């Protein structure tokens, strides 16, 4: 038997790797997706092979993650329960998709994961496999009674690792668990299971990895321009803090993640910063947002499996691009198209959260979203300041805002006739007047 295991190198998946090999008499192929964990991947292949894997895949999927998963989701305006930017949720279908590809290439019989039986990730992994490769088996050790009986707690897992010379850190556990990728980092469990516990306190400052506390952010705001084409952010540039100055922008790309360092200063008013890939956009905005304490969220969310869970998230870049995208839409999207798309945000967000990324309904919604984004093109200027994202300007060659219509500077300068509003209001008031008359005559509730 051959099994492809989603492997992180931590205690749980290291123990699971050896447990699967022994209990299923199987060849184990470890797989880790590089989706922005950065230093967490150091030495991972060697660790997997020493633990018992016959092979270890470590695939850099960051560009695909940004382009094909994060950006389409941002176009849809997706936020789960009005707070969560879906950082963990959107990563799972990509990981499972690549596991399916490896399983087919290796002629494996099944995939396995280390998700517990109480969370959402088990659903996300397995629904993806069902959609893409229903012939593959799925093994979830945490849902097997024999596994839970052998490992009722962390102490037993540490003892097993030591007895089997599995190279994992056996030091004291942090009082919370984490999951990091290009879009965010999440914190849950441990001390965070108490919803009254203050995760923003000084004592918890060391937990956060992507952002400073808002109160520790710079005392001066920073202005930045985000350019959009068809609903996707294509460049990020430092901007002037002057209300009307369009003459100076600086490309903010750094050497992070292997991207080029490119600086473009004193561009003309009609020029734009050099184009960026989706990955470069996210890397740049993560640095900017983190510097200014942006994107921290502490929520109690409704898990798909039925229980509530408390999570703390850092999503600095995602928070910025989501806000800017909405500002661009306000200028360029037709009212009824926007309202239709907005009415579908809760459904779209729930599909992502619940693991239905590869479902026909999500794909149908995405087609509608793509159509709504055809004219979402232009530049949004933001002011970043101590955890806040403040709009400082918007412009677009496809703007639907007409100052000649909106102006309040006299009838001669406007193409809108206020007299037209009289009949409009009368027609809209008709049903209200009828209802009021019924009440007055004692015939209404």
N, C-alpha and C positions, 0 to 999 in steps of 0.2 A: 504494500500500500504506500502511496506517496501523498503527502499533505503539504500544502502551502500555508504557512503560518504568518499572520500579521504580527510582526516582532518589533519591539521597541528597545530591547536590551535591559529593561527594568526587571525588578524582582518577579512580578507576575508572569510576564511572557517568557522569561528565562526558565522558570520552573515549569511552565506549561510546555515549553519545547521539549524538555527532557521527559516530562510525564507522558506526552503524546507518543514519543518515540518508544517508551517502555510499554505503555498500555495498549497501543495500537500496532506494535511491532512494525512501525512505519518509518519510511525515509522522510525526514522533515526538511523542507526548503523554507528558509526564513526570508521574509520580505519586509523591507522598511521603505516607506515613501518619504523622500526628502521634499517636504512641503513648507520649509521655512523654520525648522527646529534649531538650526544653526549648530552650536557646539554639542548638542545632544547626540550627534551621530558619530562622534570621534571614537574610533576603535570598535565600532559596532560589528563589522564583519568578523573580525578576529574573535570577538566574544561569542557570536553565534556559532561559529565553527567549533570553538572549544566546548560549548555547551552541548553539542551533538548534531547540529545541522550539517547536512551534506553540502549545502550551498547557501549563499546569502546574497540576495539582490538588494541593492540600495540604489534606487532610481530617483534622479532629480526631476520632480514633477512640478516645480514651482511655476514655470511659465505657463504650463497647461492649466494649473490650478487657478492662476490669476485670470487667464484669457477665457477659459471655457466654463469656469464655475463661479468665481467671484464676480466678474464683470456682468455676466448675464443676470445674476441675482441682484446686483445693484441697479441695473436697468429696471428691474421689476419693483424696486423700492422695498424689497423684502426686509421686514423686521418682525420677529416673532413676538407676539403679545406686546407690541409697541415699544419693546426695550432691547431685545436680544438680537444682535447682528448675525447670528447663525454661524459663527466661526467654526465650531466643532462640527455642526450638522453638515455643512457644505463640503467638508473635507472627506467625510466617510465614503460617499459614493465614488470619489476619485480613487481612493485607496483600494476599495473593493473592485473597481473596474480593472485596475492594474493587476490585482491578484488573480482575477479571472484570466487575463491575458497570459500571465505567467503559468497558471495551472494548465492551460491548454497547450502552451509551448512545451511544458515539462511532462505532459500527459499525466497529470496528477489526478487523483480520485476525489479529493476534497480540499476545501480551504478550512482554516481554523482561526479563531480570534479569541482574545482574552477579555472581551467585554463581559461584565457581570450580568446576572439575570435580572437586575433591578433598573438598569438604565436604558437609554434610547439607542446607544451605539449598536447593540446586538441586532436591533430591528433594521437599522440603516445598512449594516453590512449584509444581512441576509436577504433583504428585499432587493438590493442591487444584484446579488448573485442570482436570485430568482428571475429577475428581469433579463439578465445578460447571459446566464449559463445555467438553466434549470437542471441540466444533467449532472452538475457537480454536487457532491455532498457538502454539508456544512457541519463542523464540529465546534461546539461551544462548551468547553470543559466546566465552566462555572455553572452550567445547567445540569451537569451530571452529578448525581448524588454521591458516587464513589469519590469524585474529586473533592467535593465539599466536605465529605467525611474525613478525608486524608488531610485537608488543609482548612480547618475551621477558622484559622486566623493567621496573621502575619508571622507570628513566632514560629509556627510549624513550617511555613514556607522558607524562612531564613534557615531553619535547622536542616531542611531538605537540601537547600542550596549548598550549605557547608558540607553536608555528608557526601554530596555528589560532586564536590569541587566545582560548582557552578560559579563563575566569576561575576558576582553581583555585590554591590555595596550593601553591607549589613549594618550600617550605622543607624542611629535613632531616626525614626521617620519624621518628616516634616508634618506639622499638624494640619495638613491639607494636601490634596492631590492636584496636579497640574496637567494641562494638555496645550501644547503650543503649535502654531503654524503661522503662515504668512499673514493671515487675516487677524488673528487674535491669540491671546493666551487665556485659558480658563482656570479657575481655582474652585474647588469644591471639597466636600467631606471634612472630616476632622472638626476643628473648631468652628468651621463655617456652617456646620449643620444646625447651629443655633441661630435662627433668624434675627435675634436681638443682639447678637455679637456684632460689634462695630468694626468692620473690615477696613475702614478708613482711618483708624486710630494710629497714633504715632508708633505704637507697639507693633503694628502690622506693616510699617513702611517697607521692611525688607522683603515682603512677599512679592511686591510688584516688580516686573522685569522690563516692561516696554514703556513705562511712563513714569514721570515724576509726579508727586502729589501736586494738585493744583496750587496749593499755597506755597510750594517751593519752585514753581515755574517762574520764568523771567518776569520782571516788573514792567517791561515794555512789550507792547503787542507786536506781532509780526504779521505783515501783509503778504498774501500769496495768491497768485492767479492760477486757476485750473481751467484748461481748455478742453472742450468736449467736441466730439464729432459723432453724430448718430447715437448719442446717449452714452458713449464711452469716453472716459478721461484719457486724453492723449498727450498731455504735457502738464508739468507743474513748474511754476517759476516764481521766484521771489519778486515782490512788487513794491512800488512806491506807496507810502502812506498818505500821499496827497489825494484829496477827493477826486480830482480830475486828471491826475498825471498818468499818462499811458506810455511814457517814453522809456522807462527803465525796468527791465525784468532780468532776473538771473536764474539760469537753469540750476536746479538744486540737486542734480544727481551726484552721487558720491561713488566711492569705490565699493560700497556695500554689495555683497553677493556677486562680485565680478563685473558690475556694470561700469561703463566708461565714466570718467570724470569730465564733464563738458560744461563750460561756462559761457553764457551768452549775455552780454551786458549792452545797455543802451540801444535796445532794439527800437525801431520805429514804431509809431502808433499802430500801423497795420501789420506789423510783424508778429510772429509767435515764437515761443521758445522751441528748441529742437524737439521733435517728436520722441515720445517715450513708449516703450513696450508696457503692457499691463503690469508685468513684474516690476519694472523700474518705477512705475507710478506708485505701487503699493509700498515698495521699499522706501521711497522718498517720503511719502506721507506718513509712514510709521515713525520715521525719525522726527519729522516736524511735529506730529501730534504728540509723540512721547515727550518731546522737549517742553511742550506747553501744557502737559497734564490732561490731554484730551482723550476721551473714549473710555473712561472707567464706568462700568455699570455693575450694580449690585441688585440682583433680582431673585424673587421666588417665582419659579416657572412651573407650568403644568407639563409634566413628562407624558409622553405618549402611552407609557405603560400604566398610567393611572394615578401615580402619586405626584406630589409636589416636591420640588427640589430647589435648594438655594445655591446659586452660583454667582461668582464674582468674575467679571471679564474686563480685559483690557483690549480695546479695538481702536487704537489711535488713528491709523490710516483709513480704516473702514468708516469710522464716524465722520471724518472730513469729507471723503469722496461721496458718501451718501448724502450729506447735507448740501454739498455743492451741486450734486446732480439734481436734487429737488429744486434748487434755486434756478438752475438752467431750464428745468421743465416749466416753472411758473411763467417764464418769459416766452416759451416757444410752443407749448402744447395747447391744443384746442381744449376748451373747458370741458366739453362732454367726453372727449377722449380721455382726459385726465381723470375725470370722476369715474368713468368706467374702469380704467386701470386700477385706480385707488380702491374701488370696491372689491377687487380681486386680490389685493395685497394680503389680507388675512388667510385666504385660501392658499395662495402661492407659498406664503411663509410656512404654513402648517405642512404643506407637502414636503418642503425642504427639511423641516424639523423632524418630521415623522419618517423620513427615509424614502420618499417616493420621487426622487430626482429623475429616475429613468422610467417613470410612469407615463402613459399616453396623455393623461390630463395635464401634467406639468409641461410636457412638450407642446401641447396645444396652447396652454397659457403663454409659453415662451414665444410662440409664433405671434400671438397678439401683442405681447410686449415689444417684440422687435419692430412691428409695424408702428407702434406708438412712438418709437424713438427716432424715426426718420429725420425729423427736423430739430432734434435736441442737440443743437450745435451752437457754440459760442464760448464766451469766457466768463467765469465767475471769479470775482475778487473777494477773498475772505480775510478777516482779521482774527488771529488766534491769540487768545489771552486767558491765561490761568483757568484752563479747563473749558473755556467757552469758544464756540465757533460763531462768529458774527459776520453777516453778509456786509460787504463794503462796496459792492457794485456788480452789475451783470450787463452783458451786451451780446447781441447775436445778429448775424445777417438774416436770420429767419425769425426775428422777433415778431410776435403778434401784438405787442404793445404799441399803440399809435398815440403819440402825445396830442395830435390834432383832435382826437376823439376824447381823450381823457382830460384834457386841459380844463381848468376852471377859470381861465383868463378871458372871459367874455364870449358872447355868442358868435361874434364875427370871426373869431379864431378857431371855432370848433365846427366839426362836421356832424356833431350830435345835437339834435333838437330836443330840448327839455320838454317841449309840449307833447312829444310822443309818449312820455312817461305817464301822462294822465290816463289814457285808455288802457295802457298796460297794467297800471295799478288797479283800475276799476275791475278789469277782468279777473285778476288774481284775487281781488277782495270779495268777489261775488259769493263764493261758497262760504266764506266766513260770515258774511252778512246774513245769508240764509240760515246758517246755524244759530247765529245770535237771535234772529227773529223767532226761531223755534223755542229757544230757551226763554225768551221774554214772554211767550204765550203759554209757558208751562208744559210744552210738548217735548222738550229735550231734557237730557240728563243734567 
